[in-house]
């Protein structure tokens, strides 16, 4: 009922009387009034007049299924959305839904996460009403060793989506961060359930700091799109743009599991390349820091580096710090 009333108000050019809405939807005026109250509680600004009826004045910056799904220009990404105002982790919920048989492209969204996680088990601050905390269920028919490439493809899609919606110069820090002005605005965590012969499902979890104004002291390298751009941005618009871009690249990737067709785009957006980087490597059982030059990305998503002794290597995992970003100066 609430969604039906909202759809009516969005389509109306002006006011819609309670009687008019009642007749159109086949419900009582009391039911309309209750739906209006629920919408107002969610943040929709609706003007009420005893003579004219109801008029939608302003749509809040929310990411409910009704808002994200409206005018979503995808084939199957985000066509099924599971949303809760609060959950421990969208990745955890997505994995649960995937085990229960959720369709590929199912999107899990939370307005707030109480137990969000990043790489290496680090916590991820996910306050209500300010960011994008979401996970996408994928079921590609590829071998497990190719799954990590989807992190890069998702990062490319989100980087380009942020650029498109905000106009900010977002860049990719290989393999799974998006930065603006050298500070982190987005992280991606990809988790997989697979067997030797193939993948059962992959969950791509994404957190974006969109309209946060303050950060804890223990997150000195984090920022938000609002802080960098000086204005509030539509979370819905970023999600919709990302889903469209990622779906196109993902469909192409499923045909040929390689980054070759999008590698040039990725390298153009990757701030890690052509700079001095610091790698954390295991040498004889202990972790040591090694400085190298990042020179490219392979078709398999590895980072090509050249060490100071001119030897080359393809790095597939591990910690990478870029000079001038975060704590590497």
Secondary structure, 3 states (H helix, E strand, C coil): CHHHHHHHHHHCCCCECHHHHHHHHCCCHHHHHHHHHHHHHCCCEEEEECCCEEEEEECCCCCCHHHHHCCCCCCCCCCCEEEEEEECCHHHHHHHHHHCCCCCCCEEEEEEECCCECHHHCECCCCCCCCEEEEEEECCCCCHHHCCHHHHHHHHHHHHHHHHHHCCCEEEECCCEEEECCEEEEEEEEEEEEECCEEEEEEEEEEECCCCCCCCCCCCCECCHHHHHCCCCCHHHHHHHHHHHHHHHHHHHHHCCCCCCCHHHHHHHECCCCCEEEEEEEECCEEEEEEEEEEEECCCCCEEEEECCCCEEEECCCCEEECCECCEC
